[in-house]
Amino acid sequence: MGDQQLSEIRTARLVLEPLTVEHADELAGVLGDAALHTFIGGWPETVDELRVRYARWAAGSPDPDVRWGNWAVRLVSADALAGTVQATIQGETAEVAWVVGTGWQGRGIATEAAHGLLGWLFDEGVRTVVAHVHPDNLASARLVRSLGLRPNGREQDGEVEWALTVSS
């Protein structure tokens, strides 16, 4: 995978745009609901906090063996950002995560974005995808199951680890 630039990922309704500092202004509003942090922890970040975070992410992982991929999820029909997806890639394994703003939930956006992300990851040579889901987050459990991931018996920080390995 090396240090190549991230590409846009397109699905039927979405464009996953490589995340930049400029996305912080709009995403601060999208991700500003404290309820989003029920399962993922933390708190809503300000525009300035998001700019700092996104600049750090854009700079890339300090570990040369790890690649960070972060995308803003844009719903094309509304020309609006709805959330983010991310992947931490090491070798042929990627850990994935997503967050969709409260106002955009229930429309299949997270599922569609995650399917697009997995397609991109598999095209990039990833063979194992891992996600960590809070045991009470039924929507995320449905999402990972739709991707083909299954619980593997491991837990991390109170979350269930789900995984999928595909053959090359």
N, C-alpha and C positions, 0 to 999 in steps of 0.2 A: 504494500500500500504506500509505503514511502511518505514523502511530504507533499504529494500532489494536492492541488486546491480542491475544495469541495465543489460539487456541481449542484445545480438546481435539480430537484426531483419533482416530476409532474405526475399527478394522478388525475382521475376523471374530474374532480372538482377543486383540486388544491395545487398550489405551487409551494414546495418546501424550498425556501430561500436560504442560502448560507447566512447564518446569523452574523450581523454586524452591530457595531455600537449604535448606528443610526436606528436600529429597530427598537431601542430602549424606550423612546418617547411613546410609541404606540403600545408596546407590550406592557409598560407600567400600568396602563389602564386595564388592559385585558387580563393581566395576572394580579390585579390589585385586590381581589376579594380574599379576605382572611380564610374563608371556607375552603379555598383551594389547598390550604396547608394542613387540613385535618389529617390527611394520611401521609403527606410528604414531609411534614415538619417545617420549621422556619416561619417566616412571616412575609407579607407583601413588601417587596423592595421598592424604594423610590426610583425615579428616573436616574438620578446620579448613581445610586448603588448598582442599578442594572448596567449602566454604562461601564462602570469599573469591572463588573463581572464579565460582560461581553467582550471587553478589551482583553481581559486575561484569557478568556476562551479563544479569542481570535489569534492570540499570540501562540497558541498551541501548548501541548503538554510539555512540561520540562523533562519528561522521560522520553528519550528518543525511540523507545520501543512501544510507546503508547501514542495513539492518534485520537484526537478529540474531533467529533463531528457534531455540530450544533446547527439547527435550522429553525427559522421562523416559519410557521404554518400560515399560509395565506389562502383564504377562501376566495376563489377567483370571482364568483358571482357577486360578492359584496365588496370586492377589492379591500378586504380588511384582514388584519392579522387575527388569528384565533387562538394561537398558542405556540408551543415549541416542541421539537423532538430532538433527542440527542443520542449519540452513541459514543462509547469509549471503546476503542478498538485496540486489541493487543494480539498480534499474530492473526490467527484465524477465528478469534473469539471477539464478540462485541457485546457489551452490556448496554441495553437500551432503556430509555425513559421518555416520558412525554408529559405534557401538561396542556390542557385546553381550558381557556377562560370559562368561568361559570356561565356567562351569557351565550356561549357557543356549544355547551354540552348538550347531549341527547340528540345530536344530528349525525352521528357516525364520523365526525371529523377526526377524532383521535384514532379510531380504527383505520380509517383510510390513510391517514398520515403514517401510521405505524406499518401498514402493509407496504406503502411506498418506500419507507426507510428500509425495511427488510429486503425488498427487491434490490435496492441499491447496494446494500451490504453484501448480499450474495453475489452480485455482479463484481464487487470489489474483492472477492475471494474469502469472505467470512464464511465459516462453516458452522459455527456454534453461536447462537444468540441466547443471551441471558437477560432476564428482567426480575426485579424484586418488587413484590406487590404486598401491601399491607393486607393482613387476613380479612379485614372488614371492608376492603375496597372492592366491592362486588363488580362494579363497572370495569375496573382495570383487570380483574380476574377474567371477566368475559372477553375483554379485548385480547389478552395474551393467549387465551384458549383459541380464539378465532385465528390467531397467527400460527397455531400449531404447537405452541409451547406447552409444556406440562410441568407440574411441580416435581422437583427432583429430590425432595426430602431434606433439603438444606434450608437454613434460615440465616438471615443477616440483619442485625439490628431490629429484630422483631418482625421482619418481613419474610414472606415465603419466596424462595427462589424458584423460578420457572425457567426451563431451558428447552432448546430445540437444536439438534445437530442434523445437518443435511450432508449427504454424501457429495463428493466433488465431481 
